[in-house]
Amino acid sequence: MNNEAKPFLLETKRLIIRPFCDEDFEPFLAYRNEPDVARYQGWNIPYTREQAVEFINEMKNKNPDEPEGWYQAAIVIKENGEFIGDAAFFIKKDENRKAYIGCTIMQKHWRRGFGVEATRRLLFHLFDKHAIHRVVAETDVENVGSYTTLERLGFRREAHLIENIWFKGKWASEYHYAMLEREWKSLMSAVK
């Protein structure tokens, strides 16, 4: 792990995606304990204060340009600085032109387009700054909000994996999505 994190700041029209800081603790802990948010995530509830402290400290000290494992950044509303979730990416060390992404938004901010906006900005960052060739996202087949967001962004569903993962006490099925750099560039040129 790199001891000194590099500056990381991504902006959209309504959002700022930035490193976690101590002030994020209470809203982060609250949203990690929302049952509907945690349902499809890799953590269990109750999510403890100790877990939140450990997580935030780890992310504060992680270098986003050389992530070892997932790098997660806080998403805040630009207008008022309110913490609303996090955006994450993982660049595979042995395949450095391949990345995985994820985005989680607090329930009270669902259906406002924040997930699409934050993920689109993260895609710009990965394809443009890191010259990623392929971005992958995986989601539970029951997580309609997640796969709808991916499809709105232009991701291609590549696989439907049936009961492929033991998750929270039962077999779960997943959708596997991906986007190639050339597909991203084509989408962006169509927007211009």
Protein Blocks (a to p, Z undefined) as FASTA:
>chain_A
ZZbdcddddddfkbccddddfklmmmmmmmmmgmklmmmmcbdcdddfklmmmmmmmmmm
pcfklcghjdddddddfklopafbdcdddddfklmmbccddddddfklgonlmmmmmmmm
mmmmmmmmnopabdcddddfklmmlmmmmmmnopacfbdcehkbceehiacddddddddf
klmmmmmmmmZZ
